[in-house]
Amino acid sequence: MTNVQATASDSPFIQGRNARLYGKPASECPYPEGSEEHAGWMQAYEEAAVSDPPEKP
């Protein structure tokens, strides 16, 4: 049995928000369509568009 701790950055929600903030396309969602993780990632991605402007490289 492994004892690996998850962090907030492992959350699909945080990953989706960060993807939007760093200018990545929604097509880079790593989770299968229809999964809870995909839904959370996409929700955060869309919410970040409203609450946080993308960073300029």
N, C-alpha and C positions, 0 to 999 in steps of 0.2 A: 504494500500500500504506500502511495506517495503522499507526502505532506507539503503540497504546493499551495501557497497562499495566493488568492486572486486579489488584484488591486482594482481600484476604481477605473483605471485606464483600460482594464480588460473588458469592461462593460461594453456591450454593443452600442448602448446609448452614447457613451463618451466617445467611442471610436467613430460613430457617425457624425457627431458634432465636430470632432477634430478634423475629419475628412473634409467637411464643408469649409471649415476655417482655413484649411491649408490648400483650398482650391481644387481638391480632387473631385472627379465626376461621381455622380450617384452610382454609375455602373461598376464602381470599384467596391461595392458592398460585398464582403467576403462570405456572407451567409446565404444559405439556400432560400429562394423565394418561397414564401408561405410559412417560414419558421418564425417563432417569436423573436429570435435574435434579429432577423431581417427586418421585421416590423419595427423593432426598437431602434435599429440603426437608421432606417429611413425616416422615422419620426424625428429623431434628433437632427438628422441632416437637414430636413425641411425647417425645423424650428430654428436652427442656427442661421438660416438664410434671413430670417426675420429679426432675430435678436442680436446677431453679431455679423458685421460686414466681413467678407473674406480678407485675409491678410495679403498684402502685396509682396511678391518675392523680391 
